């Protein structure tokens, strides 16, 4: 039963993150969504202060964590500032950006919960349970679509089937099963650090496929967010924790 409870909690956080991200993407650009979602890395050490959410042995936030969070906030203000708004930062921070920020918090909680669950159960079971409960949660939340101005419909176009295949098989089933296995060998902070590449790749794909471009100020904000993310992770993880993680991931190192 404990496995089911852990799987349910992981799945609920995953579903809430997906819901916020999906609705947020209808109200903001893919490039902004990518970098705001990347703040999950900053939220991980902050949420790790919650006793029942943080995995055992996780390092406490340091001054570097706070400095990284401050850098990321300044970057968020620059990234979401409306063009021509001068010094009016956060002038472009609307509902879409707020929902995406909620997505980052939910994904941070999801990552930490996986870190607690992964050592206690097989990766295949954890992956299956979290996807099953995420599906159930999103089915329950489905009627809320009417409050976002959307309706419930399905248009069976080829691009829809391609999107379903990519998001369901690769981005969900395969990705989260692999993540569940990987977090048996890596701490949550190291996993979050690897996730810093996600907004970079998302921005590149939005540039290549959607033609979305960031202005100088937005690019500066994106850079500050990445700098804050790296600072919060690299400078806040004690050297002993890094060595221990590497020893666990590579037993032959000793």
Secondary structure, 3 states (H helix, E strand, C coil): CHHHHHHHHHHHHHHHHHHHHHHHHCCCCHHHHHHHHCCHHHHHHHHCCCCCCCCCCCCCCCHHHHHHHHHHHHHHHHHHCCCCCCCCCCCCCCHHHHHHHHHHHHHHHHHHHHHHHHCCCCHHHHHHHHHHHHHHHHHHHHHHHHHHCCCCCCCCCHHHHHHHHHHHHHHHHHHHHHHHHHCCCCCHHHHHHHCHHHHHHHHHHHHHHHCCCCCHHHHHHHHHHHHHHHHHHHCCCCHHHHHHHHHHHCHHHC
